[in-house]
């Protein structure tokens, strides 16, 4: 069992930047896909970005060009660089290991506790 812990959330103004980090308690090297999801109040959880061990990435249309996902297997770390933030980016952001485009591919499906991102207008 792997625990995921997110950090880096906070309050930022429109147009600002934030970098989220997700640290795993165990190795993520054997997990094909990791990613970030978010859920705004009153809305369903949605995919933000995903990345595979091979470096393939997938982004929601709403964040493409503004967000960048990366992973460092040696550090058991998944990161999300968020630039040009908009009020609609406000949500709780969750780290996941095991899903590709919100589909569980293998035998694991780990979630972090979430970190709040608030973008003020």
KOLGU-4560 file (N, C-alpha, C; in nm, 3 decimals, padded with zeros to 5 digits):
<recs>
<n_xx: 00.085 n_yy: -00.119 n_zz: 00.000 ca_xx: 00.000 ca_yy: 00.000 ca_zz: 00.000 c_xx: 00.088 c_yy: 00.124 c_zz: 00.000 mol: A seq: 1 type: UNK>
<n_xx: 00.056 n_yy: 00.216 n_zz: -00.087 ca_xx: 00.131 ca_yy: 00.339 ca_zz: -00.102 c_xx: 00.045 c_yy: 00.456 c_zz: -00.059 mol: A seq: 2 type: UNK>
<n_xx: 00.100 n_yy: 00.540 n_zz: 00.025 ca_xx: 00.032 ca_yy: 00.664 ca_zz: 00.063 c_xx: 00.083 c_yy: 00.779 c_zz: -00.021 mol: A seq: 3 type: UNK>
<n_xx: -00.008 n_yy: 00.865 n_zz: -00.061 ca_xx: 00.025 ca_yy: 00.983 ca_zz: -00.140 c_xx: -00.008 c_yy: 01.106 c_zz: -00.059 mol: A seq: 4 type: UNK>
<n_xx: 00.084 n_yy: 01.199 n_zz: -00.055 ca_xx: 00.064 ca_yy: 01.322 ca_zz: 00.021 c_xx: 00.091 c_yy: 01.442 c_zz: -00.069 mol: A seq: 5 type: UNK>
<n_xx: -00.013 n_yy: 01.523 n_zz: -00.089 ca_xx: 00.000 ca_yy: 01.642 ca_zz: -00.171 c_xx: 00.040 c_yy: 01.762 c_zz: -00.087 mol: A seq: 6 type: UNK>
<n_xx: 00.105 n_yy: 01.856 n_zz: -00.150 ca_xx: 00.140 ca_yy: 01.981 ca_zz: -00.087 c_xx: 00.155 c_yy: 02.087 c_zz: -00.194 mol: A seq: 7 type: UNK>
<n_xx: 00.160 n_yy: 02.212 n_zz: -00.152 ca_xx: 00.184 ca_yy: 02.321 ca_zz: -00.244 c_xx: 00.062 c_yy: 02.404 c_zz: -00.279 mol: A seq: 8 type: UNK>
<n_xx: -00.054 n_yy: 02.363 n_zz: -00.232 ca_xx: -00.174 ca_yy: 02.440 ca_zz: -00.258 c_xx: -00.174 c_yy: 02.568 c_zz: -00.178 mol: A seq: 9 type: UNK>
<n_xx: -00.267 n_yy: 02.655 n_zz: -00.212 ca_xx: -00.277 ca_yy: 02.781 ca_zz: -00.143 c_xx: -00.363 c_yy: 02.879 c_zz: -00.217 mol: A seq: 10 type: UNK>
<n_xx: -00.353 n_yy: 03.004 n_zz: -00.176 ca_xx: -00.428 ca_yy: 03.114 ca_zz: -00.235 c_xx: -00.338 c_yy: 03.192 c_zz: -00.330 mol: A seq: 11 type: UNK>
<n_xx: -00.386 n_yy: 03.211 n_zz: -00.451 ca_xx: -00.309 ca_yy: 03.284 ca_zz: -00.551 c_xx: -00.403 c_yy: 03.371 c_zz: -00.632 mol: A seq: 12 type: UNK>
<n_xx: -00.351 n_yy: 03.481 n_zz: -00.684 ca_xx: -00.431 ca_yy: 03.571 ca_zz: -00.765 c_xx: -00.437 c_yy: 03.524 c_zz: -00.910 mol: A seq: 13 type: UNK>
<n_xx: -00.539 n_yy: 03.572 n_zz: -00.980 ca_xx: -00.553 ca_yy: 03.541 ca_zz: -01.122 c_xx: -00.423 c_yy: 03.573 c_zz: -01.196 mol: A seq: 14 type: UNK>
<n_xx: -00.381 n_yy: 03.479 n_zz: -01.279 ca_xx: -00.258 ca_yy: 03.497 ca_zz: -01.355 c_xx: -00.134 c_yy: 03.447 c_zz: -01.286 mol: A seq: 15 type: UNK>
<n_xx: -00.147 n_yy: 03.409 n_zz: -01.161 ca_xx: -00.034 ca_yy: 03.362 ca_zz: -01.085 c_xx: 00.000 c_yy: 03.217 c_zz: -01.112 mol: A seq: 16 type: UNK>
<n_xx: 00.101 n_yy: 03.169 n_zz: -01.040 ca_xx: 00.149 ca_yy: 03.033 ca_zz: -01.057 c_xx: 00.157 c_yy: 02.960 c_zz: -00.924 mol: A seq: 17 type: UNK>
<n_xx: 00.150 n_yy: 02.830 n_zz: -00.933 ca_xx: 00.159 ca_yy: 02.744 ca_zz: -00.817 c_xx: 00.216 c_yy: 02.611 c_zz: -00.861 mol: A seq: 18 type: UNK>
<n_xx: 00.294 n_yy: 02.548 n_zz: -00.776 ca_xx: 00.348 ca_yy: 02.417 ca_zz: -00.806 c_xx: 00.303 c_yy: 02.319 c_zz: -00.699 mol: A seq: 19 type: UNK>
<n_xx: 00.232 n_yy: 02.216 n_zz: -00.740 ca_xx: 00.186 ca_yy: 02.113 ca_zz: -00.649 c_xx: 00.281 c_yy: 01.995 c_zz: -00.651 mol: A seq: 20 type: UNK>
<n_xx: 00.300 n_yy: 01.935 n_zz: -00.535 ca_xx: 00.385 ca_yy: 01.818 ca_zz: -00.523 c_xx: 00.308 c_yy: 01.704 c_zz: -00.459 mol: A seq: 21 type: UNK>
<n_xx: 00.338 n_yy: 01.584 n_zz: -00.504 ca_xx: 00.278 ca_yy: 01.463 ca_zz: -00.449 c_xx: 00.390 c_yy: 01.366 c_zz: -00.420 mol: A seq: 22 type: UNK>
<n_xx: 00.409 n_yy: 01.335 n_zz: -00.293 ca_xx: 00.514 ca_yy: 01.243 ca_zz: -00.252 c_xx: 00.453 c_yy: 01.110 c_zz: -00.211 mol: A seq: 23 type: UNK>
<n_xx: 00.504 n_yy: 01.003 n_zz: -00.267 ca_xx: 00.456 ca_yy: 00.869 ca_zz: -00.236 c_xx: 00.541 c_yy: 00.805 c_zz: -00.128 mol: A seq: 24 type: UNK>
<n_xx: 00.477 n_yy: 00.729 n_zz: -00.041 ca_xx: 00.549 ca_yy: 00.662 ca_zz: 00.068 c_xx: 00.626 c_yy: 00.541 c_zz: 00.019 mol: A seq: 25 type: UNK>
<n_xx: 00.594 n_yy: 00.494 n_zz: -00.100 ca_xx: 00.664 ca_yy: 00.381 ca_zz: -00.159 c_xx: 00.698 c_yy: 00.410 c_zz: -00.304 mol: A seq: 26 type: UNK>
<n_xx: 00.758 n_yy: 00.314 n_zz: -00.368 ca_xx: 00.801 ca_yy: 00.331 ca_zz: -00.506 c_xx: 00.683 c_yy: 00.347 c_zz: -00.601 mol: A seq: 27 type: UNK>
<n_xx: 00.697 n_yy: 00.441 n_zz: -00.694 ca_xx: 00.598 ca_yy: 00.457 ca_zz: -00.799 c_xx: 00.654 c_yy: 00.412 c_zz: -00.934 mol: A seq: 28 type: UNK>
<n_xx: 00.777 n_yy: 00.362 n_zz: -00.932 ca_xx: 00.845 ca_yy: 00.327 ca_zz: -01.056 c_xx: 00.770 c_yy: 00.220 c_zz: -01.135 mol: A seq: 29 type: UNK>
<n_xx: 00.700 n_yy: 00.131 n_zz: -01.067 ca_xx: 00.629 ca_yy: 00.023 ca_zz: -01.135 c_xx: 00.484 c_yy: 00.057 c_zz: -01.168 mol: A seq: 30 type: UNK>
<n_xx: 00.442 n_yy: 00.177 n_zz: -01.134 ca_xx: 00.305 ca_yy: 00.220 ca_zz: -01.162 c_xx: 00.303 c_yy: 00.295 c_zz: -01.294 mol: A seq: 31 type: UNK>
<n_xx: 00.231 n_yy: 00.238 n_zz: -01.390 ca_xx: 00.235 ca_yy: 00.289 ca_zz: -01.526 c_xx: 00.196 c_yy: 00.436 c_zz: -01.536 mol: A seq: 32 type: UNK>
<n_xx: 00.086 n_yy: 00.473 n_zz: -01.472 ca_xx: 00.035 ca_yy: 00.608 ca_zz: -01.486 c_xx: 00.007 c_yy: 00.673 c_zz: -01.352 mol: A seq: 33 type: UNK>
<n_xx: 00.041 n_yy: 00.799 n_zz: -01.342 ca_xx: 00.008 ca_yy: 00.882 ca_zz: -01.227 c_xx: -00.053 c_yy: 01.011 c_zz: -01.279 mol: A seq: 34 type: UNK>
<n_xx: -00.121 n_yy: 01.081 n_zz: -01.191 ca_xx: -00.184 ca_yy: 01.203 ca_zz: -01.240 c_xx: -00.245 c_yy: 01.288 c_zz: -01.133 mol: A seq: 35 type: UNK>
<n_xx: -00.305 n_yy: 01.397 n_zz: -01.180 ca_xx: -00.373 ca_yy: 01.492 ca_zz: -01.094 c_xx: -00.518 c_yy: 01.506 c_zz: -01.136 mol: A seq: 36 type: UNK>
<n_xx: -00.605 n_yy: 01.512 n_zz: -01.038 ca_xx: -00.748 ca_yy: 01.534 ca_zz: -01.057 c_xx: -00.791 c_yy: 01.647 c_zz: -00.966 mol: A seq: 37 type: UNK>
<n_xx: -00.904 n_yy: 01.708 n_zz: -00.996 ca_xx: -00.953 ca_yy: 01.814 ca_zz: -00.911 c_xx: -01.104 c_yy: 01.809 c_zz: -00.900 mol: A seq: 38 type: UNK>
<n_xx: -01.153 n_yy: 01.866 n_zz: -00.791 ca_xx: -01.296 ca_yy: 01.873 ca_zz: -00.768 c_xx: -01.331 c_yy: 02.007 c_zz: -00.707 mol: A seq: 39 type: UNK>
<n_xx: -01.414 n_yy: 02.081 n_zz: -00.779 ca_xx: -01.462 ca_yy: 02.208 ca_zz: -00.731 c_xx: -01.593 c_yy: 02.187 c_zz: -00.656 mol: A seq: 40 type: UNK>
<n_xx: -01.630 n_yy: 02.280 n_zz: -00.568 ca_xx: -01.754 ca_yy: 02.266 ca_zz: -00.492 c_xx: -01.875 c_yy: 02.248 c_zz: -00.584 mol: A seq: 41 type: UNK>
<n_xx: -01.956 n_yy: 02.147 n_zz: -00.556 ca_xx: -02.075 ca_yy: 02.122 ca_zz: -00.633 c_xx: -02.053 c_yy: 02.059 c_zz: -00.769 mol: A seq: 42 type: UNK>
<n_xx: -01.930 n_yy: 02.023 n_zz: -00.799 ca_xx: -01.898 ca_yy: 01.965 ca_zz: -00.929 c_xx: -01.835 c_yy: 01.827 c_zz: -00.913 mol: A seq: 43 type: UNK>
<n_xx: -01.836 n_yy: 01.751 n_zz: -01.022 ca_xx: -01.774 ca_yy: 01.620 ca_zz: -01.022 c_xx: -01.623 c_yy: 01.631 c_zz: -01.032 mol: A seq: 44 type: UNK>
<n_xx: -01.556 n_yy: 01.528 n_zz: -00.985 ca_xx: -01.412 ca_yy: 01.522 ca_zz: -00.999 c_xx: -01.376 c_yy: 01.509 c_zz: -01.146 mol: A seq: 45 type: UNK>
<n_xx: -01.271 n_yy: 01.577 n_zz: -01.186 ca_xx: -01.230 ca_yy: 01.572 ca_zz: -01.325 c_xx: -01.079 c_yy: 01.554 c_zz: -01.337 mol: A seq: 46 type: UNK>
<n_xx: -01.040 n_yy: 01.493 n_zz: -01.446 ca_xx: -00.899 ca_yy: 01.477 ca_zz: -01.476 c_xx: -00.836 c_yy: 01.611 c_zz: -01.509 mol: A seq: 47 type: UNK>
<n_xx: -00.719 n_yy: 01.635 n_zz: -01.454 ca_xx: -00.642 ca_yy: 01.754 ca_zz: -01.488 c_xx: -00.527 c_yy: 01.717 c_zz: -01.580 mol: A seq: 48 type: UNK>
<n_xx: -00.445 n_yy: 01.621 n_zz: -01.536 ca_xx: -00.330 ca_yy: 01.580 ca_zz: -01.614 c_xx: -00.283 c_yy: 01.443 c_zz: -01.571 mol: A seq: 49 type: UNK>
<n_xx: -00.228 n_yy: 01.369 n_zz: -01.665 ca_xx: -00.171 ca_yy: 01.238 ca_zz: -01.635 c_xx: -00.040 c_yy: 01.219 c_zz: -01.709 mol: A seq: 50 type: UNK>
<n_xx: 00.042 n_yy: 01.130 n_zz: -01.656 ca_xx: 00.170 ca_yy: 01.099 ca_zz: -01.718 c_xx: 00.205 c_yy: 00.954 c_zz: -01.695 mol: A seq: 51 type: UNK>
<n_xx: 00.261 n_yy: 00.890 n_zz: -01.797 ca_xx: 00.303 ca_yy: 00.751 ca_zz: -01.788 c_xx: 00.452 c_yy: 00.741 c_zz: -01.762 mol: A seq: 52 type: UNK>
<n_xx: 00.498 n_yy: 00.619 n_zz: -01.735 ca_xx: 00.641 ca_yy: 00.596 ca_zz: -01.717 c_xx: 00.720 c_yy: 00.628 c_zz: -01.843 mol: A seq: 53 type: UNK>
<n_xx: 00.655 n_yy: 00.612 n_zz: -01.957 ca_xx: 00.721 ca_yy: 00.642 ca_zz: -02.082 c_xx: 00.723 c_yy: 00.789 c_zz: -02.118 mol: A seq: 54 type: UNK>
<n_xx: 00.659 n_yy: 00.871 n_zz: -02.037 ca_xx: 00.660 ca_yy: 01.013 ca_zz: -02.061 c_xx: 00.542 c_yy: 01.067 c_zz: -02.140 mol: A seq: 55 type: UNK>
<n_xx: 00.448 n_yy: 00.981 n_zz: -02.174 ca_xx: 00.328 ca_yy: 01.029 ca_zz: -02.240 c_xx: 00.245 c_yy: 01.111 c_zz: -02.142 mol: A seq: 56 type: UNK>
<n_xx: 00.190 n_yy: 01.221 n_zz: -02.190 ca_xx: 00.109 ca_yy: 01.307 ca_zz: -02.105 c_xx: -00.029 c_yy: 01.327 c_zz: -02.164 mol: A seq: 57 type: UNK>
<n_xx: -00.122 n_yy: 01.360 n_zz: -02.077 ca_xx: -00.258 ca_yy: 01.387 ca_zz: -02.117 c_xx: -00.311 c_yy: 01.500 c_zz: -02.029 mol: A seq: 58 type: UNK>
<n_xx: -00.370 n_yy: 01.601 n_zz: -02.091 ca_xx: -00.421 ca_yy: 01.715 ca_zz: -02.018 c_xx: -00.566 c_yy: 01.742 c_zz: -02.052 mol: A seq: 59 type: UNK>
<n_xx: -00.639 n_yy: 01.791 n_zz: -01.953 ca_xx: -00.771 ca_yy: 01.842 ca_zz: -01.982 c_xx: -00.759 c_yy: 01.962 c_zz: -02.074 mol: A seq: 60 type: UNK>
<n_xx: -00.854 n_yy: 01.976 n_zz: -02.164 ca_xx: -00.852 ca_yy: 02.087 ca_zz: -02.258 c_xx: -00.841 c_yy: 02.221 c_zz: -02.186 mol: A seq: 61 type: UNK>
<n_xx: -00.905 n_yy: 02.231 n_zz: -02.071 ca_xx: -00.911 ca_yy: 02.357 ca_zz: -01.999 c_xx: -00.776 c_yy: 02.401 c_zz: -01.940 mol: A seq: 62 type: UNK>
<n_xx: -00.682 n_yy: 02.308 n_zz: -01.927 ca_xx: -00.553 ca_yy: 02.342 ca_zz: -01.868 c_xx: -00.436 c_yy: 02.328 c_zz: -01.965 mol: A seq: 63 type: UNK>
<n_xx: -00.462 n_yy: 02.274 n_zz: -02.082 ca_xx: -00.355 ca_yy: 02.251 ca_zz: -02.179 c_xx: -00.285 c_yy: 02.382 c_zz: -02.214 mol: A seq: 64 type: UNK>
<n_xx: -00.154 n_yy: 02.379 n_zz: -02.208 ca_xx: -00.076 ca_yy: 02.498 ca_zz: -02.235 c_xx: -00.046 c_yy: 02.581 c_zz: -02.113 mol: A seq: 65 type: UNK>
<n_xx: -00.117 n_yy: 02.556 n_zz: -02.004 ca_xx: -00.095 ca_yy: 02.631 ca_zz: -01.881 c_xx: -00.034 c_yy: 02.545 c_zz: -01.771 mol: A seq: 66 type: UNK>
<n_xx: -00.071 n_yy: 02.417 n_zz: -01.769 ca_xx: -00.023 ca_yy: 02.325 ca_zz: -01.666 c_xx: 00.077 c_yy: 02.227 c_zz: -01.725 mol: A seq: 67 type: UNK>
<n_xx: 00.171 n_yy: 02.182 n_zz: -01.644 ca_xx: 00.268 ca_yy: 02.082 ca_zz: -01.685 c_xx: 00.284 c_yy: 01.979 c_zz: -01.575 mol: A seq: 68 type: UNK>
<n_xx: 00.265 n_yy: 01.852 n_zz: -01.611 ca_xx: 00.282 ca_yy: 01.744 ca_zz: -01.516 c_xx: 00.418 c_yy: 01.679 c_zz: -01.537 mol: A seq: 69 type: UNK>
<n_xx: 00.478 n_yy: 01.633 n_zz: -01.429 ca_xx: 00.604 ca_yy: 01.563 ca_zz: -01.438 c_xx: 00.612 c_yy: 01.459 c_zz: -01.326 mol: A seq: 70 type: UNK>
<n_xx: 00.702 n_yy: 01.363 n_zz: -01.344 ca_xx: 00.725 ca_yy: 01.264 ca_zz: -01.241 c_xx: 00.873 c_yy: 01.235 c_zz: -01.228 mol: A seq: 71 type: UNK>
<n_xx: 00.914 n_yy: 01.207 n_zz: -01.107 ca_xx: 01.050 ca_yy: 01.170 ca_zz: -01.077 c_xx: 01.044 c_yy: 01.042 c_zz: -00.997 mol: A seq: 72 type: UNK>
<n_xx: 01.061 n_yy: 00.930 n_zz: -01.065 ca_xx: 01.048 ca_yy: 00.801 ca_zz: -00.998 c_xx: 01.153 c_yy: 00.780 c_zz: -00.889 mol: A seq: 73 type: UNK>
<n_xx: 01.271 n_yy: 00.836 n_zz: -00.909 ca_xx: 01.376 ca_yy: 00.822 ca_zz: -00.810 c_xx: 01.340 c_yy: 00.887 c_zz: -00.678 mol: A seq: 74 type: UNK>
<n_xx: 01.258 n_yy: 00.992 n_zz: -00.685 ca_xx: 01.215 ca_yy: 01.063 ca_zz: -00.565 c_xx: 01.072 c_yy: 01.029 c_zz: -00.525 mol: A seq: 75 type: UNK>
<n_xx: 01.009 n_yy: 00.938 n_zz: -00.597 ca_xx: 00.869 ca_yy: 00.904 ca_zz: -00.574 c_xx: 00.783 c_yy: 01.029 c_zz: -00.571 mol: A seq: 76 type: UNK>
<n_xx: 00.802 n_yy: 01.112 n_zz: -00.670 ca_xx: 00.742 ca_yy: 01.245 ca_zz: -00.673 c_xx: 00.666 c_yy: 01.270 c_zz: -00.802 mol: A seq: 77 type: UNK>
<n_xx: 00.548 n_yy: 01.325 n_zz: -00.788 ca_xx: 00.468 ca_yy: 01.370 ca_zz: -00.901 c_xx: 00.439 c_yy: 01.518 c_zz: -00.880 mol: A seq: 78 type: UNK>
<n_xx: 00.463 n_yy: 01.598 n_zz: -00.982 ca_xx: 00.447 ca_yy: 01.741 ca_zz: -00.969 c_xx: 00.350 c_yy: 01.796 c_zz: -01.072 mol: A seq: 79 type: UNK>
<n_xx: 00.292 n_yy: 01.909 n_zz: -01.040 ca_xx: 00.205 ca_yy: 01.980 ca_zz: -01.133 c_xx: 00.238 c_yy: 02.128 c_zz: -01.125 mol: A seq: 80 type: UNK>
<n_xx: 00.296 n_yy: 02.179 n_zz: -01.231 ca_xx: 00.325 ca_yy: 02.321 ca_zz: -01.242 c_xx: 00.205 c_yy: 02.388 c_zz: -01.304 mol: A seq: 81 type: UNK>
<n_xx: 00.147 n_yy: 02.484 n_zz: -01.234 ca_xx: 00.028 ca_yy: 02.553 ca_zz: -01.280 c_xx: 00.060 c_yy: 02.700 c_zz: -01.302 mol: A seq: 82 type: UNK>
<n_xx: 00.044 n_yy: 02.745 n_zz: -01.424 ca_xx: 00.069 ca_yy: 02.883 ca_zz: -01.460 c_xx: -00.058 c_yy: 02.948 c_zz: -01.512 mol: A seq: 83 type: UNK>
<n_xx: -00.057 n_yy: 03.080 n_zz: -01.518 ca_xx: -00.170 ca_yy: 03.157 ca_zz: -01.570 c_xx: -00.302 c_yy: 03.112 c_zz: -01.509 mol: A seq: 84 type: UNK>
<n_xx: -00.303 n_yy: 03.103 n_zz: -01.379 ca_xx: -00.419 ca_yy: 03.049 ca_zz: -01.309 c_xx: -00.542 c_yy: 03.137 c_zz: -01.324 mol: A seq: 85 type: UNK>
<n_xx: -00.656 n_yy: 03.070 n_zz: -01.332 ca_xx: -00.785 ca_yy: 03.134 ca_zz: -01.350 c_xx: -00.876 c_yy: 03.099 c_zz: -01.232 mol: A seq: 86 type: UNK>
<n_xx: -00.979 n_yy: 03.181 n_zz: -01.206 ca_xx: -01.071 ca_yy: 03.148 ca_zz: -01.097 c_xx: -01.134 c_yy: 03.009 c_zz: -01.111 mol: A seq: 87 type: UNK>
<n_xx: -01.158 n_yy: 02.964 n_zz: -01.233 ca_xx: -01.217 ca_yy: 02.834 ca_zz: -01.254 c_xx: -01.123 c_yy: 02.718 c_zz: -01.223 mol: A seq: 88 type: UNK>
<n_xx: -00.997 n_yy: 02.748 n_zz: -01.193 ca_xx: -00.903 ca_yy: 02.646 ca_zz: -01.148 c_xx: -00.919 c_yy: 02.617 c_zz: -00.999 mol: A seq: 89 type: UNK>
<n_xx: -00.998 n_yy: 02.697 n_zz: -00.931 ca_xx: -01.021 ca_yy: 02.678 ca_zz: -00.788 c_xx: -01.085 c_yy: 02.542 c_zz: -00.762 mol: A seq: 90 type: UNK>
<n_xx: -01.020 n_yy: 02.462 n_zz: -00.680 ca_xx: -01.067 ca_yy: 02.327 ca_zz: -00.652 c_xx: -00.974 c_yy: 02.261 c_zz: -00.551 mol: A seq: 91 type: UNK>
<n_xx: -01.015 n_yy: 02.146 n_zz: -00.503 ca_xx: -00.925 ca_yy: 02.059 ca_zz: -00.429 c_xx: -00.857 c_yy: 01.970 c_zz: -00.532 mol: A seq: 92 type: UNK>
<n_xx: -00.726 n_yy: 01.967 n_zz: -00.528 ca_xx: -00.647 ca_yy: 01.889 ca_zz: -00.623 c_xx: -00.598 c_yy: 01.761 c_zz: -00.557 mol: A seq: 93 type: UNK>
<n_xx: -00.620 n_yy: 01.649 n_zz: -00.625 ca_xx: -00.585 ca_yy: 01.519 ca_zz: -00.573 c_xx: -00.481 c_yy: 01.451 c_zz: -00.661 mol: A seq: 94 type: UNK>
<n_xx: -00.385 n_yy: 01.389 n_zz: -00.599 ca_xx: -00.287 ca_yy: 01.308 ca_zz: -00.668 c_xx: -00.337 c_yy: 01.164 c_zz: -00.677 mol: A seq: 95 type: UNK>
<n_xx: -00.312 n_yy: 01.100 n_zz: -00.790 ca_xx: -00.351 ca_yy: 00.962 ca_zz: -00.808 c_xx: -00.238 c_yy: 00.881 c_zz: -00.870 mol: A seq: 96 type: UNK>
<n_xx: -00.230 n_yy: 00.756 n_zz: -00.828 ca_xx: -00.138 ca_yy: 00.661 ca_zz: -00.891 c_xx: -00.217 c_yy: 00.540 c_zz: -00.933 mol: A seq: 97 type: UNK>
<n_xx: -00.213 n_yy: 00.508 n_zz: -01.060 ca_xx: -00.280 ca_yy: 00.390 ca_zz: -01.112 c_xx: -00.383 c_yy: 00.415 c_zz: -01.220 mol: A seq: 98 type: UNK>
<n_xx: -00.423 n_yy: 00.540 n_zz: -01.240 ca_xx: -00.525 ca_yy: 00.571 ca_zz: -01.341 c_xx: -00.466 c_yy: 00.644 c_zz: -01.460 mol: A seq: 99 type: UNK>
<n_xx: -00.516 n_yy: 00.609 n_zz: -01.576 ca_xx: -00.483 ca_yy: 00.679 ca_zz: -01.700 c_xx: -00.614 c_yy: 00.727 c_zz: -01.760 mol: A seq: 100 type: UNK>
<n_xx: -00.627 n_yy: 00.857 n_zz: -01.773 ca_xx: -00.751 ca_yy: 00.918 ca_zz: -01.821 c_xx: -00.871 c_yy: 00.871 c_zz: -01.739 mol: A seq: 101 type: UNK>
<n_xx: -00.852 n_yy: 00.867 n_zz: -01.608 ca_xx: -00.953 ca_yy: 00.833 ca_zz: -01.510 c_xx: -00.999 c_yy: 00.687 c_zz: -01.517 mol: A seq: 102 type: UNK>
<n_xx: -00.920 n_yy: 00.601 n_zz: -01.577 ca_xx: -00.948 ca_yy: 00.459 ca_zz: -01.582 c_xx: -00.839 c_yy: 00.382 c_zz: -01.510 mol: A seq: 103 type: UNK>
<n_xx: -00.877 n_yy: 00.294 n_zz: -01.418 ca_xx: -00.780 ca_yy: 00.212 ca_zz: -01.347 c_xx: -00.729 c_yy: 00.105 c_zz: -01.441 mol: A seq: 104 type: UNK>
<n_xx: -00.601 n_yy: 00.107 n_zz: -01.468 ca_xx: -00.543 ca_yy: 00.016 ca_zz: -01.566 c_xx: -00.493 c_yy: -00.114 c_zz: -01.506 mol: A seq: 105 type: UNK>
<n_xx: -00.438 n_yy: -00.108 n_zz: -01.387 ca_xx: -00.378 ca_yy: -00.225 ca_zz: -01.326 c_xx: -00.441 c_yy: -00.262 c_zz: -01.194 mol: A seq: 106 type: UNK>
<n_xx: -00.355 n_yy: -00.292 n_zz: -01.098 ca_xx: -00.401 ca_yy: -00.342 ca_zz: -00.969 c_xx: -00.399 c_yy: -00.239 c_zz: -00.858 mol: A seq: 107 type: UNK>
<n_xx: -00.356 n_yy: -00.119 n_zz: -00.888 ca_xx: -00.349 ca_yy: -00.016 ca_zz: -00.785 c_xx: -00.433 c_yy: 00.105 c_zz: -00.823 mol: A seq: 108 type: UNK>
<n_xx: -00.482 n_yy: 00.173 n_zz: -00.721 ca_xx: -00.559 ca_yy: 00.295 ca_zz: -00.738 c_xx: -00.546 c_yy: 00.373 c_zz: -00.609 mol: A seq: 109 type: UNK>
<n_xx: -00.442 n_yy: 00.453 n_zz: -00.602 ca_xx: -00.412 ca_yy: 00.527 ca_zz: -00.481 c_xx: -00.449 c_yy: 00.674 c_zz: -00.496 mol: A seq: 110 type: UNK>
<n_xx: -00.500 n_yy: 00.731 n_zz: -00.389 ca_xx: -00.538 ca_yy: 00.872 ca_zz: -00.386 c_xx: -00.476 c_yy: 00.943 c_zz: -00.268 mol: A seq: 111 type: UNK>
<n_xx: -00.438 n_yy: 01.066 n_zz: -00.288 ca_xx: -00.392 ca_yy: 01.150 ca_zz: -00.179 c_xx: -00.509 c_yy: 01.216 c_zz: -00.110 mol: A seq: 112 type: UNK>
<n_xx: -00.479 n_yy: 01.293 n_zz: -00.008 ca_xx: -00.584 ca_yy: 01.357 ca_zz: 00.072 c_xx: -00.636 c_yy: 01.486 c_zz: 00.010 mol: A seq: 113 type: UNK>
<n_xx: -00.563 n_yy: 01.539 n_zz: -00.085 ca_xx: -00.603 ca_yy: 01.660 ca_zz: -00.153 c_xx: -00.539 c_yy: 01.784 c_zz: -00.096 mol: A seq: 114 type: UNK>
<n_xx: -00.522 n_yy: 01.883 n_zz: -00.182 ca_xx: -00.471 ca_yy: 02.012 ca_zz: -00.140 c_xx: -00.553 c_yy: 02.121 c_zz: -00.208 mol: A seq: 115 type: UNK>
<n_xx: -00.591 n_yy: 02.221 n_zz: -00.131 ca_xx: -00.680 ca_yy: 02.326 ca_zz: -00.179 c_xx: -00.604 c_yy: 02.429 c_zz: -00.261 mol: A seq: 116 type: UNK>
<n_xx: -00.657 n_yy: 02.459 n_zz: -00.378 ca_xx: -00.606 ca_yy: 02.567 ca_zz: -00.460 c_xx: -00.718 c_yy: 02.668 c_zz: -00.479 mol: A seq: 117 type: UNK>
<n_xx: -00.694 n_yy: 02.791 n_zz: -00.441 ca_xx: -00.792 ca_yy: 02.897 ca_zz: -00.455 c_xx: -00.733 c_yy: 03.010 c_zz: -00.536 mol: A seq: 118 type: UNK>
<n_xx: -00.800 n_yy: 03.043 n_zz: -00.646 ca_xx: -00.756 ca_yy: 03.150 ca_zz: -00.734 c_xx: -00.855 c_yy: 03.264 c_zz: -00.721 mol: A seq: 119 type: UNK>
<n_xx: -00.810 n_yy: 03.375 n_zz: -00.672 ca_xx: -00.897 ca_yy: 03.488 ca_zz: -00.646 c_xx: -00.900 c_yy: 03.583 c_zz: -00.765 mol: A seq: 120 type: UNK>
<n_xx: -01.019 n_yy: 03.632 n_zz: -00.795 ca_xx: -01.035 ca_yy: 03.729 ca_zz: -00.902 c_xx: -01.001 c_yy: 03.868 c_zz: -00.853 mol: A seq: 121 type: UNK>
</recs>
